[in-house]
Amino acid sequence: MAFTELSLHPLILKAIEEMGHTTPTPIQKEAIPSILKGCDLRASAQTGTGKTAAFILPALHKLMTPAAKKTRGPRVLVLTPTRELAMQIAVEAAKYSKYLSKTKTVCIYGGIPYGVQNRDLSRPYEILVATPGRLIDQLERGRIDLSGVELFILDEADRMLDMGFIEPVQEIAAALPASRQTLLFSATLKGSVINLSKNLLKNPLEISVAHAHEKHEQIDQRVHKVDNINHKYQLLDHFLSDETVYQTIIFTATKHQADQLTDKLVDQGHKAAALHGDMNQRQRTRTLTRLRRSEIRILVATDVAARGIDVQTITHVINFDLPMSPEDYVHRIGRTGRAGATGTALSFAAPKDRHLVKRIEQFTGQSLSFHVIQGMEPQIQEKKSFPRPKRKPSFRPKRSHFNKPKR
């Protein structure tokens, strides 16, 4: 199937063609026709499968029809959990609407002053991409009117719930017209996401193109056993000296570790930068821009970067510290091998991390392969776990005058 078979407006198809896309991905092929028919949709798709275009393209097509109700607010609302993801969606919407002169996208998120966003909101626009907190702030200030929203898109719903946004999402949904069409996209469709969708969607179609536990076939996943932090540094130095590592994201457990490792890499002459939640929005945006321009070769990040970063030149992901959640592992490694490219994911696992490796294998349904670099073999032998011996029945001597309790 080609994009031309999806009944999209010719001007949208023109932008798609200029971007070099000819064939829709599975999630796009499944979702776009259903959205164009006006159905509510609950969809699950693996990260990096073209999910953003799956809802932006039909949204733009719907905007080619004049609005039934004239308002000063948006006709399409996209709600997303993080600033990085909001900016990425807004960029994609701008690319695909290149030839739609009367279609404008506004993106609002926290962490920056209100001035520029207020100016954008005061002008006509059709698509609003927002994070929950900043959207509620602007609603309370009376700067946004949601009465004209025809299409409500909730992206990364599972992440939204993980971050505690359930009440803000429900508050925002309550401010929308009951007649709207609602789309819910999530990496996984499970308990809390299903419960949320029952409250927001009407007779939804469900699409599960690729579950989070399926294999990343385009990503070579390797695990290296390590003895200690110095062993990690030794292996990291080995990998970063490899010319095939064009750009990489290194994930650490804490913000402090991210800063500490970045300083160490910069001192060694690497073009490295950190990305974590303690940085303000201007710093984070500048860092991501430098990454996209290949001015940075190594990004050292916490899980704030596990979703929402779409940089196709990332060849490697290195888990300097394994994540506590197997879902976060899937999203971390999904930063490489995007848009049909291949990638490599390397994970360092100390003996204490053995249970984390097992949880990842159980979640993904595949065994991770262990690799050893010659001359850098782990020296600490893991203790083998043996089954506990059965308890022998305790011997209780018969009571006699020798063991009678004293009165």
N, C-alpha and C positions, 0 to 999 in steps of 0.2 A: 504493500500500500504506500502511496505517495501522499504528501501534504495536500496536493491538489484534489484528492479524493475526499477530503474532510469537510467540504462545503464552507470553507473559510473565505472571507472577503478578499478580493484580488489584491488590494493594497497591503493586506496583512501577509498574503502569500509572497508578495514582492519583497517584503522585508525578510521573510524567512529564507527566501532564495539567496538574497544578498549575504546572509549570514552563513551560507554554505550548507544549510540543512535541506535534505531532500526527502528523507524517510522518517516518519514519526517513531518515537520509541514505544514500547508496549503500553506504558501508562498513558501516553498521549493518544495512542490509537484506541484505547478502551474508553478513556474519560471524555475526550473532546466531543464525540457524537452525543453522548448522554447529557452533557452540560448544555449543548446547543438545543436539545429537546426540552430543556427547562426542568430536568429532574434534579432533586436533591441527591447528593452523592457522598458516600463514605468510602474513602479510598486509602489503600495501603501501598506504598511503593518504597523500594530501597533507595537510600540516598544516592544522588548522582545519576538518576534515571530520567531526568528531564521533567520532573514533577512540576516545577514552576511554570514552564511553558504549557503544561497540560491544563492549567486553569487560567493563565493569562491570555492565551490565544482565543479561547471561546469568549472570555470576558470582553476582549477588544471587539470581537465580532458583534456581540450583543450591543455594544455602544454605537454601532453604525446605525441602529434604529433610534429615532428621536425618543426622548424620554416622555413617558405618559404624564409625568408630573414635574413641573419646573421648581427646583429648589436651589439653594446656594451651597448645598453640600454634595457629597459624592454619590455616584450611582453604583460604584463597586467599592466594597470595603474588604481589604485583606488584613487580617490580624495575625501577627507572628510574634514569637516569644522574645527574640533578641534583636538588638540594633543591627548587627552584622547581616542577619537574614533579611531584615526589612530593607536595608540599603541594596542588597543583592536583588531582591524582587523588584524594587523600583527601577534599578538599572535595566533589568530584563524587560520590564514593561515599556520603558522608553525606547529600547531597541526595536521591539516588535511593533510599536506604534509610530515608527519613524515617518511614515507617509500618511498618518491620520492627523491632519492639521488641527482638528478641533478636540483632540484627545490629550489631556494632560494628567500626569501622575504627581501626586504630592506624597512625601514620605516624612512621617513624624516619629520621633523616639526620644527617650529621656537622655540625660547626660550632657545636653548642650543648652545654651540660652534659647528663650522662646522667640526672639526677634525675627530670625530668618523664617522660621516655620510659620509664625503669625502672618508674615507678609505673603507667603505662598498660599495660606488658607484664605486670605482675603480676596484672592483672584479666582476666576472660574477654573474648576478642575473636575475630572470625572472619576479618577481612581485615587483612593486613599490607602496607603500602606502604613500600618501603625503598630506600635507595641502597646500592650494594654494600659500600662500606667500613664503614659503621656496622652493617650487618647482620652482616658477618663478625665485627666486634668483639663484638657481643652474642651471637653463636653461641659464640665462644671463651670468653665469660664464663658460658656456660650459662644465659642468660636466655631463650633462644628454643628451642623444640622444633619442628622442621620435619617430624616424622614423620607428621603428620596432614594435610599439604598435598595437596589433591585437584586444585587448579588452579594452575598456575604461569604467570604472564604476564610476558613480557619486553617492555617498552615502549621505543621509541626505540633499537632494537638497533644501528642504524648509528652513532648517537651514542655508545652504550656502547663500541663497538669503537674509535671515534676517540679516546676518552678513555683507552684502555688498560685497560679493565676485563675483557678476555677471560679472564684467569686467575681473578679473583674470581667471575665468572659461572659458570665451570666448577666452581669449588669449591663454590659454593652449590647448583648443580644436582646435584652428587654427594651432597649431604646430603638430597635430596628422595626420596620414595618412587618406585620405578620405575613404579608403576601410575598415576602422575599424568597429568592432561591438560595439555598445554603449548601456549601461544599465543605467537607471536612477531610483534610489530608493528614496522614500520620504515618510514621515509620512502622508502627505496630498497631494492630487493632486488638485491644484487650480490655479487660474489665472496666477501668475508669474511663477510657476513651469511648467505649460502647455506651456506657451510662450517660456521658455527656452528649453523645450524638442523638440519643433517644429524646433528650430535652430540646435539642436545637433543630433536628431534621424531621421532615415529613415523608414517610414512606420512601426512605432512601434506597437507591441502588447501592450495592457494595461491590467494590473492585479490589482484588488483592493480586496485583501483578507480581510483586516480589516481596516476600516477607523479610524482616530484619535478620531471621535466623538462616536464610539461604546463603549459599556460598558466594563470596566475591571471586568469581572465576578469573577475573582479569587482574587480581591482586595476588602476588606471591607472598604468602604469610610465613614468617620464620620466627622462631623463638630461640634466644640465646641464654643459656643458664649463666648466672653471674654469682660471684662470691660476695662482693661488697661494692661500695660506691666507686672505689678506685678501679675495680674491674670494669664497671660501666663506662667510666671515662676512657679506659684503654680501648674498649670495643668501639666507642663512639668516635674516637680519633681515627681508628682504622677505617670505619665506614665513610667518614667525611672526607678522607683523602682519596676516595674513589671518584674518578671523573664522571662516572655514570650517574652519580647523585647530583642532578642538576639543581633542584630545589627540594627542600625537605621541611616538614613540620616535626618538631620534637616535643612530645607531650610529657609534662611533669605533673606531680601530684599537687604542688602548692605554688602560690604566687612567688614566695620567697625563693624556692628552688628555680623557678623560671628566670628570675632576675640574676640569681647567682650563676647559673649555667650560661646565660647570655653574656655576662661580664667575662667569664672564663673563655668563651669562644671568641669574643671580640679581641681579647688580649692575645689570642693565638693567631689573629689575622683574618678571621672569618667575617663575612658580611652577615651579621646576625642581629636579630631584634626580638624583643619579648612582646607577648600579647596576653593580657590577663585583666581581671575585673577591677583592679586598683587603678588602671589607667583611665583617664578621662576620654570622652568620645573623640575629641580632636586628635589625641595621640593614637587611638586605635585606628581611626580612619586613615591617618597618615601612614601608619605601619602597613596596613593592608594595601594601600595604594602603592607603596614602595615594593611590596611583595609582588603585586600584579605586574609592575614594570620591571621585574627581575633585578631591582636594585638591592634586594635582600635575597640571600641564598638560603639562609636558615632562619626559620621562625620557631622560637621556643614559647610554647603556649600551655595554658591550663585548659580544662574542658570548655572554657568559654568559646574556644575555636573549634570544638568538635563538630558543630553544625553551622551551616550558613556561610562557609568559605568555599567559593567555587573558583579555584585557580587551576586551570588545566595543565600548568607546567610543573605541578607538584609531582615529582617522580617517586619520592619516598616518604613514608611516615615512620617515625621511630618512637616507640613507647619507652621512654627512659624509665618511667614508672608505669606499671600496669594500672588501669582504672579499677575501681571497686565494682563498678557495674559492667556486666557484659554488653549491655546495650551501648554504653559509651565506647567500648572497644570497637563495635561495629561502625559507629559514627566517626570515630577517630580515623580508622583505616580508610573510610570512605572519602577522605580528603584527597586521596590519590586514585589513580585508575579511573578518572572521570571522562565522560563523553566518549566512551569506547577505547580509551587509551589503557595501557597496562601500567601497573605500579607495583611497588614493593613495600611491605609492612614488616618492620623489625621490632621485636619486643624483648626487653631484658627482664628475666625472671629470676629472682633470688629464691633460695629454698623456702622462705616464708610465703612466697607467692604461688606455691604449688596449687593451692585451692582456687586461686583466681584463674589460673590456666584451665583447670578442670571446669570451672563455671562457664568460661568462654566456649570451651569445646562442647559443653552440653547445650548452650544457648544457640550456637551456630550449627550444631549437628555435624561437625567435622573435627578431625584430629589436627592439631597444629604440629608442624614438623620442627624438630629440634636440630639446630645447626651448631657446629663448633668451628672456630677459626684456629687454624694451626698455630701453636705457640701461645694461644690465649685461652686454653682449656680451663674450665672451672676446677679448682683444687678441692673445694669442699664437697664431700660426698653426701648426697641426701640420705637421710635415715629411711630405711625401708619400714613400711608399716606392716606389722604382723597382726593377725587376729588375736584378740585378747584370749588368754587361756580360760577355760571354764572354771568357775569357782568350785572348789571342793567344799562339800558340806562341813560346816564348822563342828568341831568335836566338843561336846559339852559333857564333862564328867558327871557321873551320878553323884547326887548329894550324899555326903557322908558326914561323920562327926568332925572330919578335918576341915570341911568347907562350909559348915553351917554358919549362917550370919550371926554376928554377935548381937546380943540383945542389950 
